[in-house]
Amino acid sequence: MKKIIKKIGTSAGIIFNKEEMKILEADVGDLVDLGDIVIIKMKKSKLVVKVSKK
């Protein structure tokens, strides 16, 4: 399944594909697979979000 990235702090994030271990860039509005790990770069820290069905 795919999920649309909604705004979380900043518009850009990085998606790590567990199977291929490739780093894919993603922006708000992009479709991502459920279960992917999205790292949102904040000003001083990183927010790690697992894409779920919410």
N, CA, C, O and CB atoms as a CASP TS submission, in Angstrom:
PFRMAT TS
TARGET T0000
AUTHOR 0000-0000-0000
METHOD Language model
MODEL 1
PARENT N/A
ATOM      1  N   MET     1       0.835  -1.199   0.000  1.00  0.00           N
ATOM      2  CA  MET     1       0.000   0.000   0.000  1.00  0.00           C
ATOM      3  C   MET     1       0.871   1.250   0.000  1.00  0.00           C
ATOM      4  O   MET     1       2.035   1.222   0.399  1.00  0.00           O
ATOM      5  CB  MET     1      -0.946   0.005   1.217  1.00  0.00           C
ATOM      6  N   LYS     2       0.277   2.338  -0.456  1.00  0.00           N
ATOM      7  CA  LYS     2       0.995   3.606  -0.483  1.00  0.00           C
ATOM      8  C   LYS     2       0.315   4.593   0.450  1.00  0.00           C
ATOM      9  O   LYS     2      -0.893   4.523   0.679  1.00  0.00           O
ATOM     10  CB  LYS     2       1.065   4.172  -1.917  1.00  0.00           C
ATOM     11  N   LYS     3       1.106   5.510   0.983  1.00  0.00           N
ATOM     12  CA  LYS     3       0.553   6.544   1.851  1.00  0.00           C
ATOM     13  C   LYS     3       1.145   7.884   1.443  1.00  0.00           C
ATOM     14  O   LYS     3       2.323   7.979   1.097  1.00  0.00           O
ATOM     15  CB  LYS     3       0.842   6.238   3.353  1.00  0.00           C
ATOM     16  N   ILE     4       0.314   8.915   1.488  1.00  0.00           N
ATOM     17  CA  ILE     4       0.782  10.250   1.141  1.00  0.00           C
ATOM     18  C   ILE     4       1.441  10.883   2.363  1.00  0.00           C
ATOM     19  O   ILE     4       0.874  10.889   3.455  1.00  0.00           O
ATOM     20  CB  ILE     4      -0.386  11.134   0.623  1.00  0.00           C
ATOM     21  N   ILE     5       2.640  11.412   2.164  1.00  0.00           N
ATOM     22  CA  ILE     5       3.333  12.078   3.263  1.00  0.00           C
ATOM     23  C   ILE     5       2.626  13.394   3.563  1.00  0.00           C
ATOM     24  O   ILE     5       2.393  14.206   2.668  1.00  0.00           O
ATOM     25  CB  ILE     5       4.836  12.318   2.920  1.00  0.00           C
ATOM     26  N   LYS     6       2.288  13.591   4.833  1.00  0.00           N
ATOM     27  CA  LYS     6       1.680  14.845   5.244  1.00  0.00           C
ATOM     28  C   LYS     6       2.741  15.684   5.942  1.00  0.00           C
ATOM     29  O   LYS     6       3.800  15.181   6.319  1.00  0.00           O
ATOM     30  CB  LYS     6       0.453  14.602   6.173  1.00  0.00           C
ATOM     31  N   LYS     7       2.448  16.945   6.105  1.00  0.00           N
ATOM     32  CA  LYS     7       3.445  17.847   6.689  1.00  0.00           C
ATOM     33  C   LYS     7       3.786  17.444   8.118  1.00  0.00           C
ATOM     34  O   LYS     7       2.904  17.326   8.968  1.00  0.00           O
ATOM     35  CB  LYS     7       2.938  19.290   6.663  1.00  0.00           C
ATOM     36  N   ILE     8       5.083  17.232   8.374  1.00  0.00           N
ATOM     37  CA  ILE     8       5.550  16.911   9.727  1.00  0.00           C
ATOM     38  C   ILE     8       6.751  17.807  10.006  1.00  0.00           C
ATOM     39  O   ILE     8       7.884  17.433   9.706  1.00  0.00           O
ATOM     40  CB  ILE     8       5.925  15.374   9.876  1.00  0.00           C
ATOM     41  N   GLY     9       6.520  18.962  10.566  1.00  0.00           N
ATOM     42  CA  GLY     9       7.619  19.853  10.930  1.00  0.00           C
ATOM     43  C   GLY     9       8.264  20.527   9.730  1.00  0.00           C
ATOM     44  O   GLY     9       8.308  21.754   9.648  1.00  0.00           O
ATOM     45  N   THR    10       8.761  19.727   8.805  1.00  0.00           N
ATOM     46  CA  THR    10       9.408  20.262   7.616  1.00  0.00           C
ATOM     47  C   THR    10       8.893  19.521   6.398  1.00  0.00           C
ATOM     48  O   THR    10       8.273  18.464   6.524  1.00  0.00           O
ATOM     49  CB  THR    10      10.948  20.150   7.718  1.00  0.00           C
ATOM     50  N   SER    11       9.144  20.068   5.226  1.00  0.00           N
ATOM     51  CA  SER    11       8.557  19.486   4.026  1.00  0.00           C
ATOM     52  C   SER    11       9.372  18.335   3.450  1.00  0.00           C
ATOM     53  O   SER    11       8.865  17.573   2.627  1.00  0.00           O
ATOM     54  CB  SER    11       8.393  20.546   2.985  1.00  0.00           C
ATOM     55  N   ALA    12      10.625  18.199   3.871  1.00  0.00           N
ATOM     56  CA  ALA    12      11.482  17.176   3.285  1.00  0.00           C
ATOM     57  C   ALA    12      11.788  16.068   4.277  1.00  0.00           C
ATOM     58  O   ALA    12      11.827  16.297   5.486  1.00  0.00           O
ATOM     59  CB  ALA    12      12.773  17.793   2.787  1.00  0.00           C
ATOM     60  N   GLY    13      12.003  14.866   3.759  1.00  0.00           N
ATOM     61  CA  GLY    13      12.363  13.735   4.603  1.00  0.00           C
ATOM     62  C   GLY    13      13.161  12.737   3.805  1.00  0.00           C
ATOM     63  O   GLY    13      13.298  12.874   2.589  1.00  0.00           O
ATOM     64  N   ILE    14      13.690  11.732   4.475  1.00  0.00           N
ATOM     65  CA  ILE    14      14.433  10.683   3.797  1.00  0.00           C
ATOM     66  C   ILE    14      13.774   9.354   4.112  1.00  0.00           C
ATOM     67  O   ILE    14      13.483   9.056   5.271  1.00  0.00           O
ATOM     68  CB  ILE    14      15.930  10.681   4.220  1.00  0.00           C
ATOM     69  N   ILE    15      13.539   8.556   3.080  1.00  0.00           N
ATOM     70  CA  ILE    15      12.925   7.241   3.277  1.00  0.00           C
ATOM     71  C   ILE    15      13.982   6.164   3.064  1.00  0.00           C
ATOM     72  O   ILE    15      14.651   6.143   2.031  1.00  0.00           O
ATOM     73  CB  ILE    15      11.717   7.032   2.310  1.00  0.00           C
ATOM     74  N   PHE    16      14.130   5.281   4.026  1.00  0.00           N
ATOM     75  CA  PHE    16      15.054   4.169   3.901  1.00  0.00           C
ATOM     76  C   PHE    16      14.283   2.932   3.482  1.00  0.00           C
ATOM     77  O   PHE    16      13.380   2.491   4.193  1.00  0.00           O
ATOM     78  CB  PHE    16      15.815   3.924   5.221  1.00  0.00           C
ATOM     79  N   ASN    17      14.630   2.371   2.337  1.00  0.00           N
ATOM     80  CA  ASN    17      13.987   1.150   1.874  1.00  0.00           C
ATOM     81  C   ASN    17      14.735  -0.018   2.514  1.00  0.00           C
ATOM     82  O   ASN    17      15.903  -0.250   2.199  1.00  0.00           O
ATOM     83  CB  ASN    17      13.987   1.051   0.295  1.00  0.00           C
ATOM     84  N   LYS    18      14.081  -0.747   3.399  1.00  0.00           N
ATOM     85  CA  LYS    18      14.738  -1.822   4.137  1.00  0.00           C
ATOM     86  C   LYS    18      15.275  -2.921   3.222  1.00  0.00           C
ATOM     87  O   LYS    18      16.360  -3.453   3.458  1.00  0.00           O
ATOM     88  CB  LYS    18      13.775  -2.420   5.135  1.00  0.00           C
ATOM     89  N   GLU    19      14.520  -3.261   2.180  1.00  0.00           N
ATOM     90  CA  GLU    19      14.915  -4.372   1.320  1.00  0.00           C
ATOM     91  C   GLU    19      16.164  -4.041   0.510  1.00  0.00           C
ATOM     92  O   GLU    19      17.106  -4.833   0.464  1.00  0.00           O
ATOM     93  CB  GLU    19      13.774  -4.742   0.386  1.00  0.00           C
ATOM     94  N   GLU    20      16.172  -2.874  -0.129  1.00  0.00           N
ATOM     95  CA  GLU    20      17.290  -2.536  -0.998  1.00  0.00           C
ATOM     96  C   GLU    20      18.298  -1.618  -0.303  1.00  0.00           C
ATOM     97  O   GLU    20      19.384  -1.371  -0.827  1.00  0.00           O
ATOM     98  CB  GLU    20      16.778  -1.877  -2.266  1.00  0.00           C
ATOM     99  N   MET    21      17.927  -1.112   0.891  1.00  0.00           N
ATOM    100  CA  MET    21      18.791  -0.220   1.655  1.00  0.00           C
ATOM    101  C   MET    21      19.218   0.997   0.838  1.00  0.00           C
ATOM    102  O   MET    21      20.332   1.502   0.979  1.00  0.00           O
ATOM    103  CB  MET    21      20.018  -0.972   2.141  1.00  0.00           C
ATOM    104  N   LYS    22      18.303   1.458  -0.023  1.00  0.00           N
ATOM    105  CA  LYS    22      18.569   2.672  -0.779  1.00  0.00           C
ATOM    106  C   LYS    22      17.962   3.857  -0.041  1.00  0.00           C
ATOM    107  O   LYS    22      16.949   3.724   0.646  1.00  0.00           O
ATOM    108  CB  LYS    22      18.004   2.568  -2.221  1.00  0.00           C
ATOM    109  N   ILE    23      18.593   5.011  -0.192  1.00  0.00           N
ATOM    110  CA  ILE    23      18.061   6.211   0.438  1.00  0.00           C
ATOM    111  C   ILE    23      17.299   7.000  -0.621  1.00  0.00           C
ATOM    112  O   ILE    23      17.873   7.415  -1.628  1.00  0.00           O
ATOM    113  CB  ILE    23      19.201   7.074   1.081  1.00  0.00           C
ATOM    114  N   LEU    24      16.023   7.201  -0.391  1.00  0.00           N
ATOM    115  CA  LEU    24      15.182   7.912  -1.337  1.00  0.00           C
ATOM    116  C   LEU    24      14.709   9.219  -0.712  1.00  0.00           C
ATOM    117  O   LEU    24      14.271   9.245   0.439  1.00  0.00           O
ATOM    118  CB  LEU    24      13.981   7.042  -1.769  1.00  0.00           C
ATOM    119  N   GLU    25      14.801  10.298  -1.478  1.00  0.00           N
ATOM    120  CA  GLU    25      14.312  11.572  -0.970  1.00  0.00           C
ATOM    121  C   GLU    25      12.815  11.653  -1.186  1.00  0.00           C
ATOM    122  O   GLU    25      12.295  11.143  -2.178  1.00  0.00           O
ATOM    123  CB  GLU    25      15.027  12.757  -1.655  1.00  0.00           C
ATOM    124  N   ALA    26      12.126  12.288  -0.267  1.00  0.00           N
ATOM    125  CA  ALA    26      10.682  12.413  -0.383  1.00  0.00           C
ATOM    126  C   ALA    26      10.240  13.769   0.129  1.00  0.00           C
ATOM    127  O   ALA    26      10.835  14.334   1.046  1.00  0.00           O
ATOM    128  CB  ALA    26       9.972  11.291   0.384  1.00  0.00           C
ATOM    129  N   ASP    27       9.193  14.273  -0.479  1.00  0.00           N
ATOM    130  CA  ASP    27       8.622  15.534  -0.045  1.00  0.00           C
ATOM    131  C   ASP    27       7.173  15.314   0.371  1.00  0.00           C
ATOM    132  O   ASP    27       6.603  14.248   0.138  1.00  0.00           O
ATOM    133  CB  ASP    27       8.721  16.598  -1.161  1.00  0.00           C
ATOM    134  N   VAL    28       6.596  16.317   0.977  1.00  0.00           N
ATOM    135  CA  VAL    28       5.197  16.233   1.370  1.00  0.00           C
ATOM    136  C   VAL    28       4.356  16.015   0.122  1.00  0.00           C
ATOM    137  O   VAL    28       4.546  16.693  -0.888  1.00  0.00           O
ATOM    138  CB  VAL    28       4.747  17.514   2.131  1.00  0.00           C
ATOM    139  N   GLY    29       3.434  15.075   0.192  1.00  0.00           N
ATOM    140  CA  GLY    29       2.587  14.777  -0.949  1.00  0.00           C
ATOM    141  C   GLY    29       3.053  13.555  -1.721  1.00  0.00           C
ATOM    142  O   GLY    29       2.307  13.020  -2.542  1.00  0.00           O
ATOM    143  N   ASP    30       4.303  13.095  -1.466  1.00  0.00           N
ATOM    144  CA  ASP    30       4.802  11.909  -2.148  1.00  0.00           C
ATOM    145  C   ASP    30       4.153  10.654  -1.566  1.00  0.00           C
ATOM    146  O   ASP    30       3.751  10.628  -0.403  1.00  0.00           O
ATOM    147  CB  ASP    30       6.339  11.825  -2.037  1.00  0.00           C
ATOM    148  N   LEU    31       4.060   9.625  -2.391  1.00  0.00           N
ATOM    149  CA  LEU    31       3.513   8.351  -1.933  1.00  0.00           C
ATOM    150  C   LEU    31       4.638   7.458  -1.448  1.00  0.00           C
ATOM    151  O   LEU    31       5.657   7.312  -2.124  1.00  0.00           O
ATOM    152  CB  LEU    31       2.716   7.657  -3.055  1.00  0.00           C
ATOM    153  N   VAL    32       4.458   6.860  -0.282  1.00  0.00           N
ATOM    154  CA  VAL    32       5.460   5.950   0.265  1.00  0.00           C
ATOM    155  C   VAL    32       4.781   4.662   0.699  1.00  0.00           C
ATOM    156  O   VAL    32       3.570   4.632   0.920  1.00  0.00           O
ATOM    157  CB  VAL    32       6.216   6.600   1.455  1.00  0.00           C
ATOM    158  N   ASP    33       5.567   3.598   0.818  1.00  0.00           N
ATOM    159  CA  ASP    33       5.013   2.319   1.259  1.00  0.00           C
ATOM    160  C   ASP    33       4.807   2.330   2.761  1.00  0.00           C
ATOM    161  O   ASP    33       5.603   2.904   3.504  1.00  0.00           O
ATOM    162  CB  ASP    33       5.933   1.155   0.855  1.00  0.00           C
ATOM    163  N   LEU    34       3.729   1.689   3.205  1.00  0.00           N
ATOM    164  CA  LEU    34       3.483   1.558   4.638  1.00  0.00           C
ATOM    165  C   LEU    34       4.607   0.729   5.245  1.00  0.00           C
ATOM    166  O   LEU    34       5.021  -0.279   4.673  1.00  0.00           O
ATOM    167  CB  LEU    34       2.090   0.905   4.919  1.00  0.00           C
ATOM    168  N   GLY    35       5.098   1.155   6.399  1.00  0.00           N
ATOM    169  CA  GLY    35       6.173   0.439   7.057  1.00  0.00           C
ATOM    170  C   GLY    35       7.538   1.038   6.778  1.00  0.00           C
ATOM    171  O   GLY    35       8.513   0.669   7.433  1.00  0.00           O
ATOM    172  N   ASP    36       7.635   1.963   5.813  1.00  0.00           N
ATOM    173  CA  ASP    36       8.911   2.609   5.549  1.00  0.00           C
ATOM    174  C   ASP    36       9.275   3.530   6.704  1.00  0.00           C
ATOM    175  O   ASP    36       8.401   4.058   7.392  1.00  0.00           O
ATOM    176  CB  ASP    36       8.864   3.393   4.227  1.00  0.00           C
ATOM    177  N   ILE    37      10.565   3.713   6.908  1.00  0.00           N
ATOM    178  CA  ILE    37      11.038   4.605   7.952  1.00  0.00           C
ATOM    179  C   ILE    37      11.339   5.954   7.320  1.00  0.00           C
ATOM    180  O   ILE    37      12.120   6.046   6.373  1.00  0.00           O
ATOM    181  CB  ILE    37      12.294   4.024   8.670  1.00  0.00           C
ATOM    182  N   VAL    38      10.721   6.993   7.846  1.00  0.00           N
ATOM    183  CA  VAL    38      10.929   8.336   7.330  1.00  0.00           C
ATOM    184  C   VAL    38      11.691   9.151   8.362  1.00  0.00           C
ATOM    185  O   VAL    38      11.263   9.270   9.510  1.00  0.00           O
ATOM    186  CB  VAL    38       9.582   9.013   6.976  1.00  0.00           C
ATOM    187  N   ILE    39      12.814   9.707   7.953  1.00  0.00           N
ATOM    188  CA  ILE    39      13.579  10.550   8.866  1.00  0.00           C
ATOM    189  C   ILE    39      13.382  12.006   8.451  1.00  0.00           C
ATOM    190  O   ILE    39      13.776  12.416   7.359  1.00  0.00           O
ATOM    191  CB  ILE    39      15.098  10.161   8.865  1.00  0.00           C
ATOM    192  N   ILE    40      12.771  12.767   9.336  1.00  0.00           N
ATOM    193  CA  ILE    40      12.541  14.184   9.084  1.00  0.00           C
ATOM    194  C   ILE    40      13.656  14.965   9.767  1.00  0.00           C
ATOM    195  O   ILE    40      13.813  14.888  10.985  1.00  0.00           O
ATOM    196  CB  ILE    40      11.130  14.638   9.595  1.00  0.00           C
ATOM    197  N   LYS    41      14.420  15.708   8.996  1.00  0.00           N
ATOM    198  CA  LYS    41      15.523  16.474   9.574  1.00  0.00           C
ATOM    199  C   LYS    41      14.991  17.762  10.197  1.00  0.00           C
ATOM    200  O   LYS    41      14.440  18.623   9.510  1.00  0.00           O
ATOM    201  CB  LYS    41      16.592  16.792   8.500  1.00  0.00           C
ATOM    202  N   MET    42      15.169  17.873  11.516  1.00  0.00           N
ATOM    203  CA  MET    42      14.763  19.082  12.205  1.00  0.00           C
ATOM    204  C   MET    42      15.994  19.977  12.323  1.00  0.00           C
ATOM    205  O   MET    42      17.079  19.603  11.876  1.00  0.00           O
ATOM    206  CB  MET    42      14.142  18.763  13.612  1.00  0.00           C
ATOM    207  N   LYS    43      15.832  21.153  12.920  1.00  0.00           N
ATOM    208  CA  LYS    43      16.948  22.088  13.021  1.00  0.00           C
ATOM    209  C   LYS    43      18.097  21.536  13.852  1.00  0.00           C
ATOM    210  O   LYS    43      19.254  21.634  13.443  1.00  0.00           O
ATOM    211  CB  LYS    43      16.475  23.392  13.615  1.00  0.00           C
ATOM    212  N   LYS    44      17.799  20.959  15.011  1.00  0.00           N
ATOM    213  CA  LYS    44      18.865  20.488  15.895  1.00  0.00           C
ATOM    214  C   LYS    44      18.862  18.975  16.101  1.00  0.00           C
ATOM    215  O   LYS    44      19.804  18.423  16.670  1.00  0.00           O
ATOM    216  CB  LYS    44      18.748  21.169  17.227  1.00  0.00           C
ATOM    217  N   SER    45      17.824  18.316  15.647  1.00  0.00           N
ATOM    218  CA  SER    45      17.742  16.870  15.855  1.00  0.00           C
ATOM    219  C   SER    45      16.991  16.218  14.711  1.00  0.00           C
ATOM    220  O   SER    45      16.550  16.889  13.778  1.00  0.00           O
ATOM    221  CB  SER    45      17.059  16.547  17.194  1.00  0.00           C
ATOM    222  N   LYS    46      16.849  14.903  14.792  1.00  0.00           N
ATOM    223  CA  LYS    46      16.127  14.167  13.765  1.00  0.00           C
ATOM    224  C   LYS    46      14.902  13.505  14.369  1.00  0.00           C
ATOM    225  O   LYS    46      14.948  12.975  15.479  1.00  0.00           O
ATOM    226  CB  LYS    46      17.035  13.120  13.102  1.00  0.00           C
ATOM    227  N   LEU    47      13.804  13.543  13.623  1.00  0.00           N
ATOM    228  CA  LEU    47      12.575  12.888  14.053  1.00  0.00           C
ATOM    229  C   LEU    47      12.354  11.673  13.171  1.00  0.00           C
ATOM    230  O   LEU    47      12.180  11.803  11.959  1.00  0.00           O
ATOM    231  CB  LEU    47      11.355  13.861  13.988  1.00  0.00           C
ATOM    232  N   VAL    48      12.361  10.487  13.779  1.00  0.00           N
ATOM    233  CA  VAL    48      12.178   9.256  13.014  1.00  0.00           C
ATOM    234  C   VAL    48      10.718   8.834  13.107  1.00  0.00           C
ATOM    235  O   VAL    48      10.170   8.674  14.198  1.00  0.00           O
ATOM    236  CB  VAL    48      13.119   8.124  13.531  1.00  0.00           C
ATOM    237  N   VAL    49      10.102   8.657  11.949  1.00  0.00           N
ATOM    238  CA  VAL    49       8.681   8.315  11.920  1.00  0.00           C
ATOM    239  C   VAL    49       8.487   7.058  11.086  1.00  0.00           C
ATOM    240  O   VAL    49       8.979   6.972   9.961  1.00  0.00           O
ATOM    241  CB  VAL    49       7.834   9.486  11.352  1.00  0.00           C
ATOM    242  N   LYS    50       7.770   6.085  11.635  1.00  0.00           N
ATOM    243  CA  LYS    50       7.418   4.902  10.871  1.00  0.00           C
ATOM    244  C   LYS    50       6.040   5.134  10.265  1.00  0.00           C
ATOM    245  O   LYS    50       5.071   5.404  10.974  1.00  0.00           O
ATOM    246  CB  LYS    50       7.443   3.617  11.763  1.00  0.00           C
ATOM    247  N   VAL    51       5.969   5.024   8.944  1.00  0.00           N
ATOM    248  CA  VAL    51       4.711   5.298   8.253  1.00  0.00           C
ATOM    249  C   VAL    51       3.693   4.207   8.593  1.00  0.00           C
ATOM    250  O   VAL    51       3.932   3.020   8.370  1.00  0.00           O
ATOM    251  CB  VAL    51       4.931   5.383   6.713  1.00  0.00           C
ATOM    252  N   SER    52       2.553   4.638   9.140  1.00  0.00           N
ATOM    253  CA  SER    52       1.523   3.684   9.530  1.00  0.00           C
ATOM    254  C   SER    52       0.200   4.044   8.862  1.00  0.00           C
ATOM    255  O   SER    52       0.143   4.955   8.035  1.00  0.00           O
ATOM    256  CB  SER    52       1.364   3.649  11.063  1.00  0.00           C
ATOM    257  N   LYS    53      -0.862   3.326   9.222  1.00  0.00           N
ATOM    258  CA  LYS    53      -2.154   3.522   8.583  1.00  0.00           C
ATOM    259  C   LYS    53      -2.928   4.707   9.155  1.00  0.00           C
ATOM    260  O   LYS    53      -4.064   4.948   8.747  1.00  0.00           O
ATOM    261  CB  LYS    53      -2.976   2.274   8.715  1.00  0.00           C
ATOM    262  N   LYS    54      -2.343   5.445  10.085  1.00  0.00           N
ATOM    263  CA  LYS    54      -3.052   6.566  10.713  1.00  0.00           C
ATOM    264  C   LYS    54      -3.463   7.597   9.680  1.00  0.00           C
ATOM    265  O   LYS    54      -4.070   8.610  10.026  1.00  0.00           O
ATOM    266  CB  LYS    54      -2.179   7.224  11.787  1.00  0.00           C
TER
END
